Amino acid sequence: MSRSPLTATSALSTALLLALSAPAWAQSHAGHASHATTPTPTPTDALPADDGNVDHSQMDHSKMDHGSVDHAQMDHSKMDHGSADHSQMDHSTMDHGTTDHGKMNHSKMDHAAMGHGVPKAPAPTAPLEPIPAVTATDRLAAFPPIDHGAMEHAPEIHSMLLVNRLEHWDGQHGTGQAWEASGWVGGNINRLWLRSEGERSDGRTESADLEVMYGRSVSPWWDVLVGVKQDFRPADSRTWAAFGIQGLAPYKFETSATAYVGEGGQFAATVEVEYELLLTNRLILQPLVEASFSAKDEPEHGNGSGLNKVEAGLRLRYEFSRRFAPYIGISHERLFGDTADYHEAAGERARDTRWVAGVRVWF
């Protein structure tokens, strides 16, 4: 049978098209095969010219080395990402750091199918092992009964005796000894106070007194005192009613002010101020000022009205312990007014400067 010229021409055209398309088809599949078998990066010109005709859904992306693929040179806009099942891809082996996500069309990706929208399960709050119930034995082991009779409580009654000055002095007009001591017994609020002060010169006692007073704390730093004072020297002994205050003034000045009312309406007062300056933890400098007053003249006792006597001293002590501290120092005293006249008439001096050495102790 003879063929027509049109039929022969169509057959020839079909054969020519198949011959031209065969190398392109082989090259396209050879390029994708090289992605799965060799880690060597594929040049850009070896990729197919039209990626839109490639069905990526049928490709096994898990075996592809995406880290060596330059996705920036690929035209992802022509790829049908909707038909690609990304949930079956092993994204853990992909090098996302080299992927240019800016050129990818994420609006056509099914992120819900990738598992990004699945919330994470909350952390368990219940213990892995159940906590056993607390029993009476457990409570007894944690809170044993207290034997109050076996407990040692601090005593409610305290006491202290402070010998602030126990010294020997050497003055311009002789030598002698002097003392000043105070003690108390009681609690934190109510106390019984004992105070004593005196002086000896040339082997005889020139002055000595003893005060017994009730003290009550009215603030953390101050006590109010009321009681009696007994003078043993000079002249005949006599008794005074006493009341006053003592404590720590601002800037840590130890202050004591006491008024006395005696027989015949005599009124007297004594004010004393001390300060402790710590040169070191053990070396302490102690200035002291003491003044006494009288309301009436008493020639028989050698006291005039007004300001009678002022004593100023400076003592430097070293505390081997808080309970025992020897010291050295200097003291100056002066008599005023009629008191000075009475003493000068008796052959005594109105002024005297003394060097002192002594010890400060407390129990």
C-alpha positions in Angstrom: 0.0 0.0 0.0 1.4 3.4 -0.8 1.3 6.3 1.8 0.2 9.7 1.0 2.7 12.6 1.0 0.9 14.2 4.1 1.2 11.0 6.1 4.9 10.6 5.3 5.5 14.2 6.3 3.7 13.8 9.7 5.7 10.7 10.5 8.9 12.4 9.7 8.0 15.4 11.9 7.1 13.2 14.8 10.3 11.3 14.6 12.3 14.6 14.5 10.5 15.9 17.6 11.2 12.7 19.5 14.8 12.8 18.6 15.2 16.5 19.8 13.3 15.9 23.1 15.1 12.7 24.1 18.4 14.4 25.1 16.5 17.0 27.2 14.5 14.4 29.0 17.5 12.3 29.7 19.5 15.3 30.9 16.6 16.3 33.3 16.4 12.9 35.0 20.2 12.5 35.0 20.4 15.8 37.0 18.0 14.7 39.6 19.7 11.3 39.9 23.0 13.1 40.6 21.3 14.9 43.7 20.6 11.5 45.3 23.8 9.7 44.6 26.7 12.2 44.8 27.4 14.9 47.5 29.3 17.0 44.9 27.4 20.3 44.4 25.8 20.5 40.9 26.5 23.5 38.8 23.7 25.9 38.1 23.8 25.3 34.4 23.2 21.5 34.9 19.7 22.0 36.3 16.7 21.8 34.1 15.6 25.0 32.5 12.0 24.5 33.3 11.4 23.3 36.9 7.8 23.9 36.6 7.4 20.6 34.6 9.1 18.5 37.4 6.8 16.7 39.8 8.7 17.0 43.1 6.0 15.1 45.0 7.2 11.9 43.4 10.8 12.6 44.4 12.5 11.0 47.5 13.8 14.2 49.2 15.0 12.3 52.2 18.0 11.1 50.2 18.9 14.5 48.8 21.7 16.6 50.2 19.9 19.9 50.4 22.9 21.6 52.0 24.8 21.4 48.7 21.9 22.7 46.6 21.8 26.4 45.9 18.1 27.1 46.4 18.7 30.8 45.7 19.3 29.9 42.0 16.1 27.8 41.7 12.8 29.4 40.6 10.5 28.2 43.4 7.7 30.3 42.0 7.0 27.7 39.3 7.1 24.8 41.7 3.8 23.3 42.9 4.4 23.3 46.6 0.8 22.5 47.3 1.2 19.0 45.8 4.4 18.3 47.8 3.8 16.4 51.0 6.3 18.2 53.3 5.1 16.1 56.3 6.9 13.1 54.8 10.2 15.0 54.3 13.1 14.6 56.8 13.7 18.2 57.5 16.2 17.4 60.2 18.9 16.5 57.6 18.4 19.7 55.6 20.7 22.7 56.1 18.2 25.5 56.5 20.9 28.0 57.1 21.8 28.1 53.4 18.2 28.3 52.2 17.0 31.7 51.0 13.5 31.8 52.5 12.9 35.3 51.2 12.4 34.1 47.7 10.0 31.2 48.7 6.3 31.6 48.4 5.1 30.5 51.9 1.5 31.4 51.2 1.1 28.2 49.2 2.6 26.0 51.8 0.4 23.8 54.0 2.1 24.6 57.4 -0.7 22.7 59.2 0.4 19.5 57.6 4.0 20.1 58.7 3.1 19.7 62.3 4.0 23.3 63.3 0.4 24.0 64.6 0.4 21.0 67.0 0.7 22.4 70.6 3.3 20.7 72.9 2.0 18.6 75.7 2.1 20.4 79.1 4.7 19.3 81.6 3.3 16.9 84.3 2.6 18.5 87.6 1.8 15.4 89.7 4.8 13.6 91.3 6.0 10.5 89.6 5.6 8.7 92.9 2.7 9.5 95.3 3.7 11.2 98.6 2.8 9.0 101.5 0.4 10.4 104.1 1.8 11.9 107.3 1.4 9.6 110.2 1.4 10.3 114.0 4.8 8.7 114.2 6.1 11.2 111.6 4.7 14.1 113.6 6.2 12.8 116.8 9.6 12.5 115.2 9.5 16.0 113.8 8.1 17.7 116.9 9.1 15.8 120.1 7.5 16.9 123.4 9.3 19.7 125.2 10.3 19.1 128.8 10.0 22.7 130.2 11.3 21.6 133.5 14.6 20.6 132.0 15.1 24.0 130.2 17.4 26.5 131.7 16.0 30.0 131.6 18.0 33.2 132.1 17.7 34.5 135.7 15.3 37.4 136.2 17.6 39.0 138.7 21.0 40.4 137.6 23.7 42.4 139.4 26.9 44.3 138.7 29.6 46.1 140.7 31.7 48.7 138.9 34.7 50.3 140.6 35.2 53.1 138.1 38.1 54.7 140.0 40.4 53.1 142.5 43.5 55.2 142.4 46.5 56.7 144.2 47.2 60.4 143.6 50.2 62.6 144.0 49.4 66.3 144.2 51.2 69.6 144.9 50.2 69.5 148.5 50.4 65.8 149.4 49.4 62.3 148.4 46.4 60.2 149.0 43.9 57.8 147.6 40.4 58.1 146.1 37.6 55.8 144.9 34.3 55.9 143.0 32.1 52.8 142.7 28.6 52.0 141.8 26.6 48.7 141.6 23.1 47.5 141.1 20.9 44.4 141.6 17.5 43.8 139.9 15.9 43.3 136.5 15.9 45.3 133.3 13.3 47.8 134.5 13.6 48.0 138.3 16.9 48.0 140.2 18.4 48.8 143.5 21.4 51.1 143.1 24.4 51.5 145.5 26.9 54.3 144.9 29.9 55.4 147.0 32.6 58.0 146.7 35.4 59.2 148.9 39.0 60.4 149.4 41.9 59.9 151.8 44.8 62.3 152.4 47.8 61.9 154.7 46.5 58.7 156.2 43.0 60.0 157.2 39.6 60.0 155.4 38.7 63.4 154.2 35.3 62.5 152.7 33.1 59.5 152.3 29.5 58.8 151.4 27.1 56.0 150.5 23.9 56.2 148.4 21.1 53.6 148.4 18.6 54.4 145.7 15.7 52.8 143.8 16.1 53.1 140.0 13.5 52.6 137.3 14.3 52.6 133.6 12.2 55.2 131.7 13.8 54.7 128.3 16.4 52.5 126.7 19.1 55.0 127.9 17.9 56.7 131.1 17.0 55.7 134.7 15.2 57.8 137.3 16.6 57.4 140.8 15.2 58.1 144.3 16.6 57.2 147.7 18.9 58.4 150.5 22.5 59.5 150.9 24.6 59.1 154.0 27.7 61.3 154.5 30.3 59.9 156.9 32.9 62.7 156.4 33.6 65.6 156.8 32.5 66.6 160.2 29.5 64.7 161.6 27.6 62.3 159.5 24.2 63.4 158.1 21.5 62.0 155.9 20.1 63.4 152.7 17.0 62.6 150.6 18.2 62.0 147.0 16.6 62.0 143.6 18.1 62.3 140.1 18.7 60.8 136.7 21.5 58.9 135.0 22.1 57.5 131.6 23.7 57.9 128.2 23.2 61.4 126.7 23.4 62.0 122.9 26.9 61.4 121.5 27.5 58.8 124.2 28.1 61.1 127.1 27.6 59.2 130.4 25.7 61.7 132.5 24.6 61.7 136.2 22.7 64.5 137.9 21.5 64.1 141.5 19.9 66.6 143.9 19.9 66.3 147.7 17.7 67.7 150.4 19.1 67.7 153.9 18.2 68.9 157.4 17.3 72.5 157.9 16.3 72.9 154.3 19.8 72.6 152.9 19.8 71.8 149.2 22.8 70.5 147.2 23.4 69.0 143.8 26.1 67.1 141.9 26.6 66.8 138.1 29.0 64.4 136.5 29.8 63.8 132.8 32.1 61.2 131.4 33.1 60.2 127.9 35.0 57.2 126.5 37.2 57.7 123.4 38.4 54.5 121.9 41.9 54.9 120.5 42.0 51.2 119.9 39.8 48.3 120.9 41.7 48.2 124.2 43.3 51.6 124.7 40.6 54.0 125.9 40.9 57.7 126.9 38.3 58.9 129.4 37.7 62.6 130.1 35.6 63.4 133.2 34.1 66.6 134.6 32.3 66.8 138.0 30.8 69.9 139.7 29.0 70.3 143.0 26.6 73.1 144.3 25.1 74.2 147.6 22.1 76.5 148.3 23.3 77.6 151.7 26.5 78.4 153.5 27.8 75.8 155.9 31.0 76.9 157.5 31.2 73.9 159.7 31.2 71.6 156.7 33.5 74.0 154.7 30.8 74.6 152.0 29.6 77.9 150.7 26.6 78.8 148.6 26.6 78.5 144.9 29.3 76.6 142.9 31.5 74.8 145.4 34.0 72.7 143.5 34.9 71.6 139.9 37.1 68.6 139.1 38.3 67.8 135.6 40.3 64.7 134.8 41.8 62.8 131.9 42.6 59.1 132.3 44.1 56.7 129.8 43.4 53.0 130.5 44.3 49.7 128.8 41.8 46.9 129.0 43.5 43.6 129.4 39.9 42.4 129.6 36.6 44.3 129.9 36.7 43.5 133.6 40.2 44.7 134.4 41.9 47.9 133.1 44.8 49.8 134.8 45.1 53.5 134.0 47.2 56.6 134.4 46.1 60.2 134.2 46.0 63.7 135.5 43.3 65.5 137.6 42.8 69.1 138.5 40.3 70.4 141.0 39.4 74.0 142.1 37.3 75.5 144.9 35.1 78.5 144.3 33.4 81.3 146.3 33.0 81.0 150.1 34.1 77.3 149.9 37.6 78.4 148.7 37.7 81.0 151.5 36.8 78.4 154.2 39.5 76.0 153.1 42.2 78.6 152.8 41.4 79.8 156.3 41.9 76.2 157.4 45.4 76.2 155.8 44.4 74.3 152.6 44.8 75.3 149.0 41.9 76.2 146.7 43.6 74.6 143.7 45.4 71.3 143.2 46.8 69.3 140.2 47.4 65.6 140.7 48.9 62.7 138.9 46.9 59.6 139.3 47.4 55.9 138.7 44.8 53.2 139.4 42.7 50.4 138.1 39.1 50.1 136.8 37.4 46.8 137.5 33.9 45.4 137.4 32.2 42.2 138.6 
